[in-house]
Amino acid sequence: METANQYVRTQAIEAAKIRLKHASKIVELHAPKILFKKLVKQPNCPDILVRLEMPGVIRVFDPLTGDLLAESLQGKPDQLNPRFSPANYK
């Protein structure tokens, strides 16, 4: 049997989940999809276009062809998405 404190805590957690769900929809509607974009030029390397996109995914593109060269897992910018397939090998 739940105590009064446990019940109140459970209700507060459920209310927080609902608030967060509503807030994420507001962010999705009003925040730009691309949060950061930078053309990276390095000596002796091809240029790349790096974008940080909602919801926390980094995508790397070839700026000349637009081909997607790499894609991170959501919220894990240094980990390659296992579903990523290079454009030339689909």
C-alpha positions in Angstrom: 0.0 0.0 0.0 1.2 3.5 -0.9 1.8 6.0 1.7 0.5 9.6 1.3 4.0 10.8 0.6 4.6 8.2 -2.1 1.3 9.0 -3.7 2.1 12.7 -3.8 5.5 12.0 -5.2 4.1 9.7 -7.9 1.5 12.4 -8.9 4.3 15.1 -9.0 6.4 12.9 -11.3 3.5 12.2 -13.6 2.7 16.0 -13.8 6.4 16.7 -14.6 6.3 14.2 -17.4 3.2 15.9 -18.9 4.8 19.3 -18.5 8.0 18.1 -20.2 6.0 16.5 -23.1 4.2 19.8 -23.7 7.5 21.8 -23.4 9.2 19.5 -26.0 6.3 20.1 -28.4 6.7 23.8 -28.0 10.4 23.6 -28.6 9.8 21.4 -31.7 7.4 24.0 -33.1 9.3 27.1 -32.3 13.0 26.2 -32.2 15.0 26.2 -35.5 15.7 22.7 -36.7 19.4 23.6 -37.3 20.9 24.9 -34.1 24.4 25.4 -35.4 26.1 25.2 -38.8 29.7 25.7 -39.7 31.7 25.1 -42.9 35.0 23.6 -41.8 38.1 24.1 -44.0 41.3 22.3 -43.1 44.6 22.1 -45.0 44.9 18.9 -47.0 41.4 17.8 -46.2 38.1 18.2 -48.1 35.8 20.8 -46.8 32.9 19.6 -44.7 29.7 21.2 -43.5 28.9 20.4 -39.8 25.3 20.9 -38.5 23.9 20.4 -35.0 20.2 19.7 -35.5 17.2 19.1 -33.2 17.1 16.9 -31.2 20.8 16.8 -30.6 22.1 15.1 -33.7 25.3 16.1 -35.5 25.3 15.6 -39.3 28.3 16.1 -41.5 27.8 16.9 -45.2 29.9 17.3 -48.3 29.2 21.0 -49.1 29.6 20.5 -52.8 27.3 17.5 -53.3 25.1 17.7 -50.2 25.9 14.0 -49.5 25.5 13.0 -45.8 29.0 11.9 -44.7 28.3 11.0 -41.0 25.4 11.2 -38.5 25.6 10.9 -34.7 23.3 9.3 -32.3 20.9 11.6 -30.6 22.6 13.3 -27.7 25.8 11.4 -28.3 27.8 13.6 -30.8 30.8 11.4 -30.9 29.0 8.1 -31.6 28.0 7.1 -35.2 24.4 6.3 -35.7 24.3 2.5 -36.4 21.6 3.2 -39.0 23.8 5.6 -40.9 24.7 4.5 -44.4 27.2 6.5 -46.6 25.5 8.0 -49.7 27.7 6.1 -52.1 26.9 2.7 -50.5 23.2 2.7 -50.0 
